[in-house]
Amino acid sequence: MKFDAYLFDFDGTVAETGEGIRKSAAYALERMGRPVPEKAVLDRFIGPPLHDSFMNLCGLSDDEADRAIALYRERYVDIGLYESYIYPGVAALLKALHQSGAHVAVASAKPQFMLERLAAHYGIDRYLDVIVGIGAERHSADKRDLILRALPAGTAPERACMVGDRCFDIEAAKALGLCAVGADYGYSLPGELAGAGADVVFDDVAAMREWLLEGKAPRGLFISLEGSDGCGKSTQIALLKEWLEKRGYETVLTREPGGCPISERIREVILSLDSKGMSDECEALLYAASRVEHVREVIEPALKCGKIVICDRFLDSSIAYQAYGRELGEGFIRQINEPAVRRVFPDLTLLLELNRSDARRRLAKGAPLDRLEIEKEDFFSRVQAGYEALAEAEPERIVRVDAGRPIEAVFESVSAAVEARL
Ligand code: TYD
């Protein structure tokens, strides 16, 4: 690896926390009857110690700044903290560094308990060897002390880097002899990071990740969702995407059949009621054809960039619907899908299970039924049997989820299964 230890500032570097900080600073000033400055000034609160910001940016005295901090925390701890998200791509970066065996740490002038809470909330705590913030009683901290506490004992400074979005991070890193990496996507002013002596400055996470990992970005994660028609996949997929993105993962949401222009055209042919007379073999081959194009155009490139692919159906649908439902046999379906699946295969498959009468009731409430959805009941019983056989054969990959429960309960199972693979 490029370094033995990688230290990260938090606000504006790991997480976009601006909204909560701005709103809480404004709340404190309002409560004290002081004028609330414009957004550009409130942005200056992000990064440096709060006490300094209230004094330097708002002209508060030492005592007033103490009072402002107390008011700020009143709102920030319960509300403002969560008005935030991890920058897209940062979670995958932390994970890759952690997996490489390097020491990964946060060194921030934010209170320790808040950093710990946020890291746990967004699930990045598992990638961090140490989190260093300031104690509850202290208002300001010298960034150099924070860096020294975050470094493992005996690390040669030139074998460590500090990544940060403000001059304080860069100056402290340079003073201690660390490589200073500027994150210009955060809250730096134009030229601030280079001016402070950053060794290298990046204006997006992707470029920074490429440099820090020396081009060795690990493959992303391939998640597919399966289940019979009406099982509630679309709702869970939308929730999963939002959940992952808040945690700083870049996601690609896609579907089968479809997902890219050629495969979407094949989808129209397969699902249209105009295709009623289609032979079962033609149907199976069209699903396979659309899959091979989709893998090549969308899934494989996204995984190569380290993204998380969430795919609404994949090969298991062809096994359940064509091998079992149409009784074409598993061997034939696996054979025609070989060109697609030799390139990629899901790491995790969430199988949403719902009994047939509930599924039918849900479908009746939705959009007009397509060619597959109007099939007879015995077809769907075979599909169900296909899914059950798959789940029994591959319990490591296929996680069964009871989809008959309320949306939130189903999502708890979905997110827990995904969390275990992150
Ligand atoms: P879609 O409207 O996407 O259904 P759903 O919302 O239930 O996923 O239509 C896809 C239909 O195609 C669905 O009935 C399942 C079927 N299908 C197969 O038969 N084989 C396959 O390989 C795939 C991907 C889907």
Boltz pocket constraint, residues with backbone or C-beta under 6 A from the ligand:
constraints:
  - pocket:
      binder: B
      contacts: [[A, 227], [A, 228], [A, 229], [A, 230], [A, 233], [A, 255], [A, 256], [A, 257], [A, 271], [A, 287], [A, 312], [A, 313], [A, 314], [A, 315], [A, 317], [A, 318], [A, 319], [A, 321], [A, 322], [A, 370], [A, 372], [A, 373]]
      max_distance: 6.0
